Amino acid sequence: MIEQLIERTNTTEFYQNGHLHLTELKGQIGQYKTMEFNFVVEEQDDFGKMHNAEHWRLIAHKTIDFNGIYADLYLPYIKLKILTDHPLLWTYNKAELECELIKFPENPSEFIGDLFFEYEKVAGNWIPLHKNFWALNEYYKQNGKRNLSIPKPLKESIEKVCKKHGIEFKVKTETDGYDKGYANRPNAKLLIFGNEDVSPNDFSLGQPYIIADEFIANRR
């Protein structure tokens, strides 16, 4: 019945008058864990009163992560959609590269600025730059080189910026499939609370989301 819940939240009527909010959350994140998200779905009449309340239980099997679910109001991000290709899933369904950057940039501020815009262009602001680039002065500058682990789709963007700033970029190893260990989650899916009329789902403006292997919903 997850399809029914998704279909309802994507109607024009629901966007204009509907409300969706979390009432209870049970379970733990983990590869063999199941989480339960209980929602109330209701509509507002012309006088501002809520009616037609429905109670929905959303089951996320093998939950990996979730964010923004505790918001008091999801608007305008109430249009549910399940995605299998998204920057938030790259850690789990794309190859991982162990890279080495040799030489510290002469203009580190410009270097980081260029990286920021490349990350935004490729990953839609879903992957924060500081996840890979941190402690520039304390570590990178002192050593003159640094290692980093990135999902493969970021390779060309980082390589491009490194070339501009005279930094040697090397891919030392590429890991995929079972060799990635716990990060190998080829069945991972993203349930996003989005609204593509406001922002595409592949660009982050703080949309709530849940990442898990499987989603099931039923009306209580």
Backbone bond lengths (Angstrom), bond angles and torsions (degrees), N, CA, C in turn:
res aa  C-N    CA-C-N  psi(-1)  N-CA   C-N-CA  omega(-1)  CA-C   N-CA-C  phi
1 M - - - 1.464 - - 1.518 112.81 -
2 I 1.347 116.73 2.23 1.458 118.63 177.46 1.518 110.40 -59.71
3 E 1.344 116.39 -31.61 1.463 120.07 179.45 1.529 110.97 -64.43
4 Q 1.339 116.88 -36.69 1.462 120.49 179.63 1.522 111.18 -66.63
5 L 1.331 115.89 -41.82 1.459 119.72 178.86 1.526 110.73 -65.47
6 I 1.326 116.52 -42.91 1.464 120.48 178.37 1.519 110.40 -62.06
7 E 1.336 116.17 -45.57 1.469 120.57 -178.68 1.523 111.22 -60.72
8 R 1.327 116.87 -41.76 1.459 119.78 -178.15 1.527 111.67 -65.55
9 T 1.335 116.87 -43.17 1.465 118.90 -176.99 1.525 112.34 -69.66
10 N 1.323 117.31 -15.01 1.462 120.13 -179.19 1.523 113.84 -95.90
11 T 1.320 117.76 3.35 1.462 119.88 178.90 1.526 110.73 -78.56
12 T 1.321 115.49 153.11 1.471 120.68 177.27 1.513 110.69 -62.60
13 E 1.326 117.08 -38.87 1.467 121.53 -178.51 1.530 110.92 -63.30
14 F 1.337 116.43 -40.74 1.457 119.04 -178.69 1.524 110.75 -68.55
15 Y 1.320 116.66 -39.06 1.469 119.36 179.64 1.524 110.89 -63.85
16 Q 1.327 116.73 -35.78 1.460 120.68 -178.02 1.523 112.83 -78.45
17 N 1.332 116.83 -35.50 1.469 119.59 -173.36 1.521 115.10 -127.54
18 G 1.319 118.09 -6.28 1.457 120.28 -172.90 1.516 114.03 -89.40
19 H 1.323 114.91 156.18 1.453 122.67 176.44 1.528 108.66 -134.56
20 L 1.319 115.20 143.58 1.454 122.41 179.93 1.520 107.86 -137.52
21 H 1.332 117.14 122.83 1.462 118.02 178.89 1.518 110.91 -148.38
22 L 1.325 114.54 149.77 1.454 122.44 -178.02 1.522 110.20 -77.37
23 T 1.338 116.23 135.23 1.464 120.56 176.95 1.521 112.63 -112.87
24 E 1.337 116.73 -24.60 1.462 119.63 -178.21 1.521 110.03 -160.68
25 L 1.335 115.82 145.89 1.455 121.47 177.69 1.525 107.89 -134.35
26 K 1.337 115.86 131.21 1.463 120.84 179.96 1.525 109.50 -130.26
27 G 1.336 115.50 150.43 1.452 120.13 173.75 1.516 113.07 105.94
28 Q 1.342 114.55 -174.97 1.447 122.40 -177.74 1.521 110.12 -136.15
29 I 1.336 114.45 152.86 1.458 120.28 174.27 1.525 109.11 -73.19
30 G 1.326 116.78 140.09 1.465 119.93 177.38 1.509 111.15 164.18
31 Q 1.334 115.77 156.30 1.464 120.83 -175.55 1.528 112.25 -61.89
32 Y 1.331 117.43 -27.46 1.449 119.70 -179.66 1.529 110.85 -116.60
33 K 1.329 115.43 22.61 1.456 120.90 -177.51 1.523 111.00 -106.22
34 T 1.316 114.82 153.49 1.460 121.46 175.25 1.520 108.19 -122.44
35 M 1.320 115.88 134.39 1.453 120.45 177.62 1.518 109.66 -113.93
36 E 1.315 115.24 147.22 1.459 121.59 -179.83 1.520 108.91 -119.93
37 F 1.325 115.63 124.52 1.456 122.65 178.08 1.527 107.73 -113.85
38 N 1.327 116.82 119.12 1.457 120.50 178.96 1.525 109.70 -102.46
39 F 1.329 115.00 126.69 1.459 121.35 -176.91 1.522 110.89 -121.85
40 V 1.327 115.13 153.11 1.455 121.91 167.75 1.517 107.43 -109.30
41 V 1.319 115.44 127.99 1.459 122.18 176.87 1.526 106.91 -114.41
42 E 1.315 116.28 121.94 1.467 119.53 -177.93 1.517 110.58 -146.94
43 E 1.339 115.50 170.50 1.457 121.52 -177.46 1.529 110.67 -124.32
44 Q 1.312 114.49 154.81 1.470 121.21 -179.47 1.522 109.32 -108.37
45 D 1.339 117.16 131.93 1.462 120.10 179.80 1.525 110.49 -85.72
46 D 1.318 115.86 -176.92 1.466 121.26 -177.00 1.523 113.14 -64.71
47 F 1.324 116.83 -16.63 1.459 120.97 -178.63 1.533 111.90 -101.80
48 G 1.343 116.13 8.23 1.456 120.26 176.76 1.515 114.48 84.11
49 K 1.342 117.91 6.47 1.460 120.69 179.78 1.523 110.16 -92.70
50 M 1.332 115.18 143.82 1.458 120.82 -179.15 1.531 109.98 -86.84
51 H 1.318 116.67 141.49 1.461 121.30 179.05 1.533 108.71 -152.23
52 N 1.329 115.56 177.59 1.467 122.49 -179.44 1.529 112.14 54.07
53 A 1.321 116.81 42.43 1.468 120.68 -178.72 1.521 110.90 -69.25
54 E 1.325 115.78 133.18 1.460 122.98 175.84 1.529 108.73 -123.91
55 H 1.322 115.96 140.00 1.452 121.10 178.42 1.526 108.62 -106.16
56 W 1.344 115.26 121.63 1.452 121.33 -176.85 1.524 110.47 -118.25
57 R 1.329 115.24 138.42 1.461 121.75 174.24 1.529 108.09 -107.64
58 L 1.323 116.02 121.26 1.459 121.64 178.28 1.529 108.19 -107.37
59 I 1.326 116.44 119.52 1.456 122.13 179.57 1.529 108.42 -102.09
60 A 1.329 115.99 126.28 1.469 121.64 177.29 1.529 107.78 -114.15
61 H 1.335 116.29 106.80 1.462 120.97 -178.76 1.533 110.46 -81.62
62 K 1.337 115.79 136.83 1.458 122.09 -179.28 1.532 110.50 53.85
63 T 1.303 114.75 57.24 1.464 121.20 -176.94 1.525 111.26 -66.45
64 I 1.315 115.77 133.39 1.462 122.34 179.62 1.522 111.30 -100.77
65 D 1.329 116.41 -44.65 1.461 119.80 -175.20 1.517 109.49 -165.58
66 F 1.329 115.92 160.35 1.467 121.12 170.09 1.515 107.87 -153.44
67 N 1.333 115.19 158.08 1.466 119.42 -177.80 1.529 110.15 -156.30
68 G 1.324 116.13 143.67 1.457 121.37 175.41 1.509 114.70 76.36
69 I 1.333 117.71 5.45 1.460 121.81 -174.50 1.529 112.05 -71.62
70 Y 1.332 117.43 -24.06 1.459 120.29 -176.22 1.531 113.09 -84.80
71 A 1.322 117.80 7.91 1.462 120.96 -178.79 1.532 111.13 -60.78
72 D 1.335 116.24 141.44 1.460 120.42 177.23 1.519 111.73 -68.09
73 L 1.327 115.60 -32.86 1.460 120.83 -178.65 1.524 108.79 -141.35
74 Y 1.336 116.58 124.65 1.456 120.26 -177.87 1.530 113.10 -84.49
75 L 1.313 116.86 -18.92 1.461 119.37 -178.08 1.526 110.79 -51.52
76 P 1.351 117.37 139.77 1.473 127.24 0.72 1.525 114.20 -86.10
77 Y 1.343 117.74 10.44 1.464 120.11 -173.62 1.519 111.43 -97.18
78 I 1.324 115.61 76.30 1.467 120.51 -178.88 1.528 112.26 -122.59
79 K 1.316 117.70 4.13 1.460 121.38 -178.76 1.524 109.51 -92.83
80 L 1.329 116.32 104.40 1.459 121.11 -176.26 1.533 111.73 -74.82
81 K 1.326 114.77 147.22 1.458 120.88 176.17 1.521 108.37 -159.03
82 I 1.336 116.60 140.86 1.462 121.55 177.02 1.528 108.84 -101.90
83 L 1.335 115.60 127.00 1.459 121.54 -178.20 1.524 109.93 -119.95
84 T 1.327 115.74 144.35 1.465 120.85 176.32 1.523 111.71 -112.85
85 D 1.327 117.01 -5.99 1.468 122.27 177.98 1.518 107.91 -131.18
86 H 1.319 116.35 108.47 1.462 120.85 -175.14 1.529 108.37 -164.21
87 P 1.351 118.23 148.01 1.474 120.15 179.27 1.527 114.11 -54.06
88 L 1.327 118.13 -32.13 1.462 120.33 179.00 1.536 112.24 -67.01
89 L 1.326 117.09 -16.03 1.464 121.49 -178.94 1.523 112.88 -98.90
90 W 1.328 117.55 -7.99 1.466 120.03 -174.52 1.526 112.73 -58.66
91 T 1.328 117.25 -37.27 1.464 120.35 179.64 1.522 111.29 -58.32
92 Y 1.337 116.34 -29.64 1.462 121.48 -171.98 1.527 114.15 -101.38
93 N 1.351 117.75 -25.94 1.464 118.05 -175.89 1.532 114.85 -126.20
94 K 1.333 116.56 10.07 1.461 120.49 175.01 1.526 109.58 -121.32
95 A 1.310 116.32 159.29 1.459 120.73 177.89 1.530 110.29 -64.47
96 E 1.322 114.97 149.97 1.460 121.13 178.40 1.524 108.92 -107.75
97 L 1.336 116.30 132.82 1.455 121.36 -178.95 1.522 110.31 -110.16
98 E 1.322 115.74 132.01 1.463 121.39 170.58 1.525 106.45 -97.02
99 C 1.330 115.91 116.23 1.461 120.95 -172.79 1.525 111.59 -119.03
100 E 1.327 114.42 161.70 1.459 120.53 176.22 1.524 108.73 -131.09
101 L 1.311 116.21 131.93 1.455 122.95 175.40 1.516 107.65 -108.44
102 I 1.334 116.36 122.93 1.461 121.15 -177.78 1.527 109.18 -112.50
103 K 1.307 116.39 122.62 1.463 127.66 -179.78 1.540 109.27 99.87
104 F 1.312 114.89 133.54 1.462 121.68 177.34 1.526 108.30 -86.41
105 P 1.341 118.79 137.95 1.472 120.88 -177.71 1.523 112.32 -64.75
106 E 1.336 115.98 142.91 1.460 120.90 177.82 1.522 111.24 -67.32
107 N 1.317 115.98 -32.55 1.464 120.85 177.64 1.528 107.99 -121.28
108 P 1.341 118.18 84.53 1.471 120.75 -175.04 1.523 113.78 -62.55
109 S 1.333 117.55 -32.50 1.470 119.89 179.51 1.520 111.07 -65.49
110 E 1.325 116.35 -43.03 1.460 120.05 178.36 1.529 110.62 -68.26
111 F 1.324 115.71 -37.81 1.465 121.41 177.83 1.526 110.89 -58.87
112 I 1.324 116.30 -49.32 1.464 120.57 179.66 1.523 110.80 -66.36
113 G 1.325 117.54 -38.00 1.470 120.63 177.45 1.520 111.82 -61.88
114 D 1.327 116.54 -43.42 1.468 120.59 178.46 1.523 110.92 -63.95
115 L 1.341 115.95 -41.29 1.459 119.59 177.72 1.525 111.39 -62.96
116 F 1.328 116.13 -41.14 1.459 120.35 -179.26 1.530 111.05 -58.22
117 F 1.320 116.90 -46.53 1.463 119.82 -178.37 1.525 111.93 -70.14
118 E 1.325 117.41 -31.76 1.459 119.99 175.96 1.527 110.50 -69.16
119 Y 1.321 116.90 -42.32 1.457 120.59 177.15 1.534 110.04 -61.08
120 E 1.312 116.24 -41.91 1.454 120.52 -179.74 1.526 110.79 -64.33
121 K 1.338 116.14 -40.57 1.465 120.99 -178.41 1.525 111.56 -66.82
122 V 1.332 116.51 -42.93 1.462 120.94 -173.80 1.524 112.68 -87.41
123 A 1.336 115.95 -41.62 1.469 119.99 -173.70 1.521 113.26 -109.21
124 G 1.324 117.89 6.18 1.457 121.12 173.23 1.517 114.76 60.14
125 N 1.341 117.13 28.42 1.460 121.18 177.98 1.531 112.65 72.55
126 W 1.334 117.13 7.41 1.469 120.18 179.36 1.527 111.41 -79.89
127 I 1.326 117.14 -27.68 1.458 121.29 177.53 1.518 107.89 -106.10
128 P 1.325 119.36 111.26 1.459 120.93 -178.04 1.523 111.52 -69.67
129 L 1.309 116.66 139.10 1.461 121.68 -178.40 1.528 111.84 -58.34
130 H 1.334 116.89 -37.89 1.461 120.02 -176.14 1.536 112.63 -67.83
131 K 1.326 116.79 -10.61 1.465 118.79 176.05 1.521 110.70 -64.71
132 N 1.345 116.75 -31.71 1.456 121.72 -178.90 1.529 113.42 -108.93
133 F 1.338 116.62 -30.84 1.463 120.12 -175.61 1.523 109.90 -117.25
134 W 1.335 115.50 105.56 1.457 121.96 -179.14 1.521 108.16 -145.99
135 A 1.310 116.58 165.54 1.470 123.11 179.40 1.524 111.28 50.33
136 L 1.329 116.22 49.27 1.465 119.48 -177.73 1.526 111.94 -61.06
137 N 1.319 117.80 -50.37 1.463 120.68 -177.47 1.517 112.33 -76.02
138 E 1.340 116.64 -39.94 1.454 120.11 -175.27 1.526 112.82 -73.48
139 Y 1.306 117.12 -27.68 1.465 119.23 -175.89 1.533 112.35 -122.00
140 Y 1.319 116.15 -59.34 1.461 120.54 -174.33 1.531 111.39 -61.78
141 K 1.323 116.62 -49.66 1.461 119.92 -176.97 1.528 111.35 -65.29
142 Q 1.317 117.27 -41.15 1.466 121.22 -177.84 1.525 112.12 -66.20
143 N 1.335 116.31 -34.87 1.461 120.30 -176.95 1.524 113.56 -94.68
144 G 1.327 116.53 -18.02 1.461 119.96 179.88 1.514 113.71 75.46
145 K 1.318 116.53 3.34 1.460 121.23 176.75 1.516 108.18 -161.51
146 R 1.323 116.49 166.07 1.459 119.83 176.90 1.525 109.89 -155.87
147 N 1.310 114.69 155.08 1.457 121.77 175.56 1.514 108.86 -106.06
148 L 1.296 116.79 148.01 1.455 120.53 175.81 1.514 110.15 -150.46
149 S 1.320 114.38 151.82 1.457 122.15 178.54 1.521 108.28 -111.13
150 I 1.337 117.22 126.01 1.461 121.50 -175.40 1.526 110.38 -137.08
151 P 1.335 117.50 152.98 1.467 119.11 170.02 1.528 108.95 -70.38
152 K 1.291 116.79 145.94 1.467 121.83 -172.83 1.538 114.27 -55.18
153 P 1.348 120.31 -35.97 1.462 118.93 -179.05 1.536 114.57 -61.03
154 L 1.338 118.38 -15.04 1.467 120.65 178.62 1.524 112.87 -88.45
155 K 1.321 117.08 -9.05 1.464 121.35 -172.41 1.530 112.79 -55.91
156 E 1.321 117.94 -54.76 1.456 120.74 -173.67 1.520 111.88 -61.62
157 S 1.331 117.44 -38.02 1.460 120.50 -178.89 1.522 111.27 -66.34
158 I 1.343 117.36 -46.08 1.466 120.34 -179.97 1.521 110.29 -66.83
159 E 1.325 116.06 -40.87 1.461 120.70 179.33 1.525 111.02 -61.14
160 K 1.317 116.37 -39.58 1.467 121.99 179.20 1.525 111.40 -61.86
161 V 1.336 116.48 -45.87 1.466 120.86 -179.22 1.527 110.34 -68.45
162 C 1.320 117.05 -40.02 1.466 120.16 178.59 1.527 111.03 -61.48
163 K 1.310 117.04 -41.64 1.459 120.89 179.54 1.526 110.33 -62.38
164 K 1.328 117.21 -41.33 1.464 121.45 179.39 1.518 111.18 -60.90
165 H 1.347 117.11 -35.46 1.456 121.33 -175.28 1.530 112.92 -99.99
166 G 1.317 116.66 13.76 1.458 120.38 175.16 1.511 114.16 69.39
167 I 1.313 116.90 30.34 1.464 122.17 -179.29 1.526 108.97 -105.58
168 E 1.304 116.18 132.38 1.461 120.35 178.18 1.522 109.34 -78.52
169 F 1.323 115.52 127.50 1.463 121.93 -178.27 1.520 108.99 -113.49
170 K 1.322 116.63 120.04 1.462 121.09 -179.01 1.521 110.94 -122.83
171 V 1.324 116.47 135.46 1.462 121.41 170.21 1.517 107.18 -94.35
172 K 1.320 117.00 114.69 1.471 121.45 -176.32 1.521 111.84 -86.02
173 T 1.337 116.37 -44.26 1.462 120.06 178.44 1.520 109.88 -145.60
174 E 1.322 115.64 154.37 1.470 122.39 174.12 1.527 107.41 -125.27
175 T 1.324 115.90 125.85 1.461 121.18 -177.27 1.517 109.74 -120.52
176 D 1.313 116.34 135.08 1.463 119.99 -179.16 1.527 109.08 -148.72
177 G 1.333 115.20 167.31 1.454 120.71 176.64 1.515 112.99 61.61
178 Y 1.325 115.74 -141.85 1.460 121.48 -176.14 1.523 112.99 -61.69
179 D 1.332 116.49 -24.09 1.457 119.71 -179.53 1.525 112.17 -67.01
180 K 1.336 117.74 -14.61 1.466 120.59 179.03 1.525 112.25 -81.37
181 G 1.323 116.84 -6.89 1.457 119.99 178.41 1.521 112.31 66.61
182 Y 1.344 116.08 -132.41 1.471 120.66 -176.18 1.524 112.67 -61.49
183 A 1.338 117.24 -23.18 1.470 120.61 -177.91 1.527 112.40 -79.66
184 N 1.318 117.37 -7.24 1.460 120.40 177.83 1.526 109.46 -81.02
185 R 1.297 116.58 96.30 1.470 122.17 -179.32 1.531 108.80 -131.24
186 P 1.336 118.12 70.33 1.467 121.50 -174.46 1.524 113.60 -63.18
187 N 1.329 118.24 -19.39 1.462 120.85 -179.72 1.534 113.09 -93.28
188 A 1.321 116.72 3.25 1.467 120.07 -177.43 1.523 111.26 -61.05
189 K 1.326 114.55 138.09 1.463 121.75 178.91 1.528 108.87 -130.86
190 L 1.308 114.95 155.60 1.457 121.47 179.30 1.522 109.68 -113.28
191 L 1.335 116.50 120.14 1.456 121.15 171.57 1.518 106.32 -98.53
192 I 1.318 116.35 108.41 1.456 120.35 -175.84 1.523 110.64 -105.85
193 F 1.311 115.01 139.69 1.463 122.01 173.33 1.524 104.85 -96.39
194 G 1.309 115.93 90.54 1.459 119.75 -170.97 1.510 113.10 -121.37
195 N 1.311 113.93 -167.70 1.461 122.22 175.69 1.520 106.25 -168.88
196 E 1.319 116.24 96.32 1.458 120.38 -174.99 1.522 113.12 -70.73
197 D 1.334 118.14 -8.04 1.459 120.32 171.97 1.528 110.40 -74.27
198 V 1.323 116.24 -23.23 1.466 122.21 -179.70 1.520 110.82 -98.79
199 S 1.329 116.31 -45.90 1.462 121.84 -179.44 1.514 108.63 -155.50
200 P 1.336 118.38 139.57 1.470 119.25 175.91 1.517 110.15 -62.47
201 N 1.316 116.49 149.89 1.464 120.41 -177.38 1.521 113.43 -65.70
202 D 1.344 116.97 -18.93 1.462 118.75 179.81 1.528 112.32 -89.27
203 F 1.334 116.77 9.09 1.464 120.91 173.94 1.525 109.06 -125.08
204 S 1.315 115.79 131.42 1.458 120.14 -174.14 1.519 112.90 -86.95
205 L 1.326 114.39 122.94 1.461 122.08 167.90 1.528 108.91 -126.60
206 G 1.323 114.80 29.38 1.460 119.92 177.92 1.511 115.01 88.08
207 Q 1.334 118.78 21.73 1.456 121.51 179.16 1.533 110.90 -63.41
208 P 1.327 117.21 135.96 1.472 119.50 174.26 1.525 110.10 -65.77
209 Y 1.340 116.03 153.94 1.466 118.87 178.71 1.521 110.30 -159.95
210 I 1.336 114.19 161.99 1.463 122.77 173.17 1.527 106.86 -134.67
211 I 1.335 116.73 135.66 1.463 121.61 176.30 1.524 108.06 -114.38
212 A 1.330 115.82 125.48 1.464 120.87 -179.72 1.531 108.43 -158.03
213 D 1.327 116.34 172.19 1.468 120.26 179.38 1.519 112.42 -79.01
214 E 1.340 116.43 -29.51 1.463 118.93 -176.61 1.528 109.74 -154.43
215 F 1.329 115.87 144.42 1.466 121.19 178.95 1.534 109.70 -122.90
216 I 1.331 115.32 133.09 1.455 121.88 176.53 1.525 106.87 -132.60
217 A 1.311 116.98 137.73 1.465 120.94 178.44 1.516 109.73 -131.37
218 N 1.322 115.62 143.61 1.463 119.72 173.56 1.516 109.26 -145.36
219 R 1.302 113.89 148.93 1.458 120.15 179.90 1.515 109.07 -84.96
220 R 1.314 116.72 130.23 1.460 121.71 -175.93 1.531 111.40 -87.57
